Amino acid sequence: CETCSKEEAKYRCPRCMKYSCSLLCVKKHKLALSCNGVRDKTAFVSVNEFTDLNLLSDYRFLEDVGRTADAAARHCIVHSPATKRLLYFLRNKARGCNIELKTLPVGFTKRRENSTTFNSMENKFYWHLKLIFPHCHAEYTLKGVPDDKTLADILKPYIDPVESDPVVCQR
């Protein structure tokens, strides 16, 4: 047993592959290593270690993903008239402004997070932007950015040597 080192190990943790002898040691192991004991279905398995059980596990994982996607497609919000009406409204307004608006399917996290809106009174889009600076692995999310704001004005708080916050600029 890798926890108590007294008894012969009978159990193996599916998550981290540590050996345990009893339920008490399994619980100690979970507390000490903050291990939940659930096998990571997406963990890398080398070709040398790949077995029929891994293949079956991968197949079942893909079936679960398919079931989840199917359930998301059947969800009542997907087919609600209000959701479709808002989407058609945004697409039509974008088309009128010569913007090709593409949306992700319902159920995607980025679609749920998107807060892009169109203000009819001002006849203006307010965009949800995600600025990604790959060279420094920095990401910033901006909400409600008006469509008449230039890219230079949007980036100024992040890259301008005079007007930007020194901490943000340094990152």
Number of C-alpha atoms within 10 A of each C-alpha: 18 16 19 15 12 9 12 13 17 10 16 16 17 14 14 14 11 16 20 24 19 17 10 11 19 22 15 16 21 13 11 10 9 9 16 14 17 10 12 10 12 9 8 8 10 8 7 6 7 11 12 8 9 13 11 11 14 14 12 13 14 12 12 12 12 12 12 13 15 11 12 16 15 11 13 10 14 15 12 10 11 11 12 13 11 13 13 12 13 17 17 15 18 17 12 10 12 9 11 11 11 8 11 11 13 16 16 11 10 12 13 11 9 15 14 16 17 19 10 9 6 7 10 16 20 17 17 17 16 12 14 12 12 8 7 9 8 11 10 10 9 12 14 14 16 17 13 9 10 11 9 10 10 15 12 16 16 20 17 14 12 10 11 15 14 14 8 11 15 11 12
